Amino acid sequence: MIRARLALLGIDLDQLPPGSAADPETGAPGRDTALASLRSFMRTTVLPLAGYRFGQDPRLAQQVAPPALYPSIMTAWNR
């Protein structure tokens, strides 16, 4: 899933050095290290973010609409 998503974004992991050793010239992480980091991110961050629902915490439920660049115009259009 990670490789497919990165390919859709135009990111090619095959350009990273093979294995887990970083490239000494550029400092780019190895392919295995990058994938391990991405897997860890997916396991620990994405699921809690996907499960979050606005309005569960009353302190966060104050804003009804997303912020607008020009709120006065948006208010006039939505009346």
N, CA and C atoms as an extended XYZ file, in Angstrom:
237
Properties=species:S:1:pos:R:3:atomname:S:1:resname:S:1:resid:I:1 pbc="F F F"
N         0.820       -1.185        0.000 N   MET     1
C         0.000        0.000        0.000 CA  MET     1
C         0.872        1.260        0.000 C   MET     1
N         1.932        1.231        0.780 N   ILE     2
C         2.800        2.409        0.874 CA  ILE     2
C         3.471        2.677       -0.467 C   ILE     2
N         4.014        1.626       -1.082 N   ARG     3
C         4.671        1.804       -2.377 CA  ARG     3
C         3.689        2.274       -3.447 C   ARG     3
N         2.471        1.754       -3.442 N   ALA     4
C         1.469        2.163       -4.432 CA  ALA     4
C         1.093        3.623       -4.239 C   ALA     4
N         0.891        4.032       -3.016 N   ARG     5
C         0.532        5.425       -2.744 CA  ARG     5
C         1.658        6.377       -3.141 C   ARG     5
N         2.885        6.012       -2.832 N   LEU     6
C         4.021        6.842       -3.221 CA  LEU     6
C         4.166        6.906       -4.741 C   LEU     6
N         3.905        5.792       -5.418 N   ALA     7
C         3.980        5.783       -6.883 CA  ALA     7
C         2.924        6.704       -7.483 C   ALA     7
N         1.738        6.729       -6.879 N   LEU     8
C         0.692        7.643       -7.359 CA  LEU     8
C         1.102        9.104       -7.191 C   LEU     8
N         1.902        9.370       -6.177 N   LEU     9
C         2.384       10.729       -5.940 CA  LEU     9
C         3.633       11.060       -6.750 C   LEU     9
N         4.181       10.061       -7.448 N   GLY    10
C         5.364       10.283       -8.265 CA  GLY    10
C         6.669       10.097       -7.521 C   GLY    10
N         6.625        9.413       -6.389 N   ILE    11
C         7.832        9.186       -5.595 CA  ILE    11
C         8.320        7.767       -5.857 C   ILE    11
N         9.576        7.633       -6.271 N   ASP    12
C        10.165        6.345       -6.590 CA  ASP    12
C        11.180        5.974       -5.515 C   ASP    12
N        10.858        4.979       -4.709 N   LEU    13
C        11.769        4.555       -3.642 CA  LEU    13
C        12.998        3.847       -4.189 C   LEU    13
N        12.953        3.412       -5.440 N   ASP    14
C        14.103        2.734       -6.019 CA  ASP    14
C        15.281        3.677       -6.243 C   ASP    14
N        15.059        4.962       -6.119 N   GLN    15
C        16.148        5.927       -6.254 CA  GLN    15
C        16.976        6.029       -4.965 C   GLN    15
N        16.443        5.503       -3.873 N   LEU    16
C        17.198        5.483       -2.612 CA  LEU    16
C        18.223        4.362       -2.658 C   LEU    16
N        19.289        4.472       -1.880 N   PRO    17
C        20.282        3.393       -1.858 CA  PRO    17
C        19.664        2.108       -1.311 C   PRO    17
N        20.031        0.959       -1.876 N   PRO    18
C        19.457       -0.311       -1.388 CA  PRO    18
C        19.932       -0.622        0.037 C   PRO    18
N        19.126       -1.391        0.742 N   GLY    19
C        19.480       -1.791        2.105 CA  GLY    19
C        19.107       -0.728        3.122 C   GLY    19
N        19.743       -0.820        4.279 N   SER    20
C        19.398        0.109        5.350 CA  SER    20
C        20.476        1.156        5.609 C   SER    20
N        21.589        1.044        4.927 N   ALA    21
C        22.677        2.006        5.133 CA  ALA    21
C        22.395        3.296        4.376 C   ALA    21
N        22.645        4.413        5.033 N   ALA    22
C        22.443        5.718        4.395 CA  ALA    22
C        23.561        5.996        3.404 C   ALA    22
N        23.251        6.799        2.402 N   ASP    23
C        24.262        7.197        1.421 CA  ASP    23
C        25.220        8.176        2.091 C   ASP    23
N        26.520        7.886        2.129 N   PRO    24
C        27.454        8.770        2.830 CA  PRO    24
C        27.599       10.140        2.161 C   PRO    24
N        27.362       10.218        0.857 N   GLU    25
C        27.514       11.503        0.156 CA  GLU    25
C        26.326       12.424        0.388 C   GLU    25
N        25.135       11.883        0.229 N   THR    26
C        23.939       12.738        0.299 CA  THR    26
C        23.226       12.658        1.634 C   THR    26
N        23.451       11.572        2.374 N   GLY    27
C        22.748       11.407        3.640 CA  GLY    27
C        21.353       10.842        3.471 C   GLY    27
N        20.988       10.451        2.236 N   ALA    28
C        19.671        9.866        1.993 CA  ALA    28
C        19.570        8.522        2.709 C   ALA    28
N        18.435        8.258        3.350 N   PRO    29
C        18.298        6.981        4.054 CA  PRO    29
C        18.229        5.823        3.068 C   PRO    29
N        18.549        4.641        3.536 N   GLY    30
C        18.426        3.453        2.701 CA  GLY    30
C        16.955        3.123        2.476 C   GLY    30
N        16.693        2.333        1.463 N   ARG    31
C        15.322        1.960        1.095 CA  ARG    31
C        14.612        1.261        2.253 C   ARG    31
N        15.297        0.327        2.901 N   ASP    32
C        14.683       -0.407        4.014 CA  ASP    32
C        14.372        0.512        5.193 C   ASP    32
N        15.274        1.443        5.475 N   THR    33
C        15.057        2.392        6.560 CA  THR    33
C        13.872        3.296        6.270 C   THR    33
N        13.768        3.778        5.039 N   ALA    34
C        12.648        4.655        4.664 CA  ALA    34
C        11.325        3.910        4.766 C   ALA    34
N        11.286        2.681        4.274 N   LEU    35
C        10.044        1.903        4.358 CA  LEU    35
C         9.682        1.591        5.817 C   LEU    35
N        10.660        1.284        6.644 N   ALA    36
C        10.388        1.017        8.062 CA  ALA    36
C         9.816        2.267        8.734 C   ALA    36
N        10.369        3.426        8.404 N   SER    37
C         9.866        4.673        8.972 CA  SER    37
C         8.444        4.958        8.508 C   SER    37
N         8.173        4.725        7.231 N   LEU    38
C         6.823        4.948        6.703 CA  LEU    38
C         5.824        3.971        7.317 C   LEU    38
N         6.231        2.722        7.501 N   ARG    39
C         5.337        1.741        8.141 CA  ARG    39
C         5.010        2.154        9.566 C   ARG    39
N         6.013        2.609       10.288 N   SER    40
C         5.801        3.062       11.664 CA  SER    40
C         4.845        4.255       11.698 C   SER    40
N         5.030        5.179       10.774 N   PHE    41
C         4.140        6.338       10.693 CA  PHE    41
C         2.703        5.896       10.426 C   PHE    41
N         2.524        4.969        9.488 N   MET    42
C         1.177        4.496        9.152 CA  MET    42
C         0.517        3.803       10.347 C   MET    42
N         1.287        3.043       11.102 N   ARG    43
C         0.718        2.302       12.231 CA  ARG    43
C         0.359        3.206       13.412 C   ARG    43
N         1.157        4.233       13.628 N   THR    44
C         0.962        5.023       14.846 CA  THR    44
C         0.200        6.324       14.642 C   THR    44
N         0.153        6.870       13.434 N   THR    45
C        -0.417        8.201       13.236 CA  THR    45
C        -1.708        8.195       12.437 C   THR    45
N        -1.753        7.448       11.365 N   VAL    46
C        -2.874        7.536       10.434 CA  VAL    46
C        -4.175        7.035       11.052 C   VAL    46
N        -4.148        5.917       11.746 N   LEU    47
C        -5.387        5.384       12.333 CA  LEU    47
C        -6.002        6.317       13.376 C   LEU    47
N        -5.219        6.858       14.316 N   PRO    48
C        -5.835        7.814       15.245 CA  PRO    48
C        -6.387        9.056       14.540 C   PRO    48
N        -5.698        9.530       13.521 N   LEU    49
C        -6.208       10.694       12.790 CA  LEU    49
C        -7.482       10.365       12.030 C   LEU    49
N        -7.540        9.171       11.440 N   ALA    50
C        -8.725        8.775       10.686 CA  ALA    50
C        -9.924        8.566       11.608 C   ALA    50
N        -9.669        8.153       12.833 N   GLY    51
C       -10.756        7.906       13.767 CA  GLY    51
C       -11.270        9.147       14.472 C   GLY    51
N       -10.583       10.269       14.295 N   TYR    52
C       -10.987       11.480       15.004 CA  TYR    52
C       -12.273       12.049       14.410 C   TYR    52
N       -13.174       12.463       15.251 N   ARG    53
C       -14.430       13.081       14.819 CA  ARG    53
C       -14.563       14.437       15.492 C   ARG    53
N       -14.810       15.464       14.708 N   PHE    54
C       -15.024       16.786       15.271 CA  PHE    54
C       -16.293       16.778       16.109 C   PHE    54
N       -16.279       17.529       17.165 N   GLY    55
C       -17.466       17.649       17.989 CA  GLY    55
C       -17.470       16.744       19.204 C   GLY    55
N       -16.556       15.808       19.284 N   GLN    56
C       -16.511       14.940       20.458 CA  GLN    56
C       -16.031       15.714       21.683 C   GLN    56
N       -15.145       16.629       21.467 N   ASP    57
C       -14.625       17.452       22.546 CA  ASP    57
C       -15.295       18.823       22.449 C   ASP    57
N       -16.076       19.232       23.440 N   PRO    58
C       -16.790       20.503       23.346 CA  PRO    58
C       -15.875       21.713       23.173 C   PRO    58
N       -14.634       21.620       23.641 N   ARG    59
C       -13.717       22.751       23.462 CA  ARG    59
C       -13.331       22.932       22.002 C   ARG    59
N       -13.387       21.839       21.223 N   LEU    60
C       -13.001       21.914       19.817 CA  LEU    60
C       -14.203       22.091       18.895 C   LEU    60
N       -15.402       22.059       19.425 N   ALA    61
C       -16.597       22.109       18.600 CA  ALA    61
C       -17.123       23.527       18.406 C   ALA    61
N       -16.309       24.543       18.630 N   GLN    62
C       -16.783       25.916       18.528 CA  GLN    62
C       -16.892       26.378       17.088 C   GLN    62
N       -16.044       25.907       16.219 N   GLN    63
C       -16.025       26.379       14.846 CA  GLN    63
C       -16.915       25.504       13.977 C   GLN    63
N       -17.937       26.102       13.393 N   VAL    64
C       -18.891       25.331       12.603 CA  VAL    64
C       -18.426       25.138       11.172 C   VAL    64
N       -17.779       26.116       10.597 N   ALA    65
C       -17.338       26.039        9.209 CA  ALA    65
C       -15.823       26.183        9.146 C   ALA    65
N       -15.214       25.672        8.084 N   PRO    66
C       -13.767       25.860        7.954 CA  PRO    66
C       -13.424       27.325        7.751 C   PRO    66
N       -12.233       27.738        8.137 N   PRO    67
C       -11.867       29.144        7.988 CA  PRO    67
C       -11.868       29.572        6.521 C   PRO    67
N       -12.286       30.811        6.277 N   ALA    68
C       -12.326       31.358        4.927 CA  ALA    68
C       -11.324       32.501        4.816 C   ALA    68
N       -10.846       32.716        3.600 N   LEU    69
C        -9.865       33.769        3.380 CA  LEU    69
C       -10.483       35.142        3.608 C   LEU    69
N       -11.700       35.332        3.122 N   TYR    70
C       -12.425       36.596        3.303 CA  TYR    70
C       -13.771       36.290        3.967 C   TYR    70
N       -13.817       36.202        5.298 N   PRO    71
C       -15.042       35.776        5.980 CA  PRO    71
C       -16.226       36.702        5.757 C   PRO    71
N       -16.003       38.010        5.585 N   SER    72
C       -17.144       38.907        5.410 CA  SER    72
C       -17.887       38.602        4.114 C   SER    72
N       -17.138       38.246        3.049 N   ILE    73
C       -17.783       37.895        1.785 CA  ILE    73
C       -18.537       36.576        1.931 C   ILE    73
N       -17.913       35.596        2.588 N   MET    74
C       -18.561       34.306        2.783 CA  MET    74
C       -19.844       34.460        3.576 C   MET    74
N       -19.837       35.319        4.587 N   THR    75
C       -21.033       35.528        5.387 CA  THR    75
C       -22.129       36.153        4.541 C   THR    75
N       -21.761       37.102        3.692 N   ALA    76
C       -22.759       37.753        2.840 CA  ALA    76
C       -23.351       36.760        1.836 C   ALA    76
N       -22.550       35.863        1.318 N   TRP    77
C       -23.026       34.897        0.311 CA  TRP    77
C       -23.894       33.821        0.923 C   TRP    77
N       -23.693       33.508        2.182 N   ASN    78
C       -24.400       32.410        2.812 CA  ASN    78
C       -25.642       32.819        3.566 C   ASN    78
N       -26.088       34.047        3.401 N   ARG    79
C       -27.300       34.468        4.094 CA  ARG    79
C       -28.511       34.231        3.263 C   ARG    79
